[in-house]
Amino acid sequence: MARVNLELPDVFTFSTHLTVRVSDINYGNHLGNDRMISLLHEARLRYLHNYDFSEFNIGGVGLMVTDIVVSFVSESFVADRLTFKVGITDFNKYGCDFVYLVVNESQNKVVAKAKTGIVFFDFDERRISRVPPVFYERCAPDVTPVTE
């Protein structure tokens, strides 16, 4: 089977640092794939918080992950300090993709590339929602809102 090849942007609008904990290590003695997903989630939450949002309140609606792709490039170990570069791409009328580049700071080595597709979701009505205008305003001011 062919490997997934993620096309990432050259510029990311946010970055944060997370340290690999002993609880993130699997039986192979390196960062586990399930834990990477949790770390990506934390990076996404920090991104949203940076723009005064939460996963449950972005202009009155929340967000829901619809798909995720993680492509590992190298191993990471206990106490490694990782930089998570985060951006948003590929808008449609209901959502977009969060993209990530994870770099081991001490080795200046890419650990993983990832993408999480999201839709905006009205949890009260239990239905998807259009991208809130405030999300464009704060997070993607140069992006023309998708209407169709």
Steps between C-alpha positions, in 0.01 A plus 500: 500500500628848413584741782285804557660817368373814671551832326561756773513878462829687517366731772322405822314764700554352847747285690516349844737273691418170669734263679474123454403344833573149618127425465531584127747216443388163360651151513743599222647753745400796283204739466189293428273578207194531726687749716600705196131545426448624855792743463355628170170553682679703768675709233163565329345606833788741559455639149130564567572649842748739338205644303267500806307192386431159648397179323142563616473872432616647173244764418231298678580159355764238567715283283520129432791304353396310186831345398862486602823409326836467674814427306795417725841603376721422801483371856459708812592403856439595863586864579524604134367852460283514191389807310152470350453740211129540427312651206165479326434420135243367255185680610158385391166643610487275808862468609868488421818305569735561788853412388799432721875471470658341809872566547740366764670819619827353623559301181334748262335196347144457374317243713162504323274675253127491570159624401166502678191577296233678701143613455325761707220348701198635685490266800157629612341424162722195434586612146794638305523876463663741260842639588428787741600842361697571820724200426594648162548844661740380770669196349490550123447867417654456155264212406181575313211323676365202306132548426426211265 
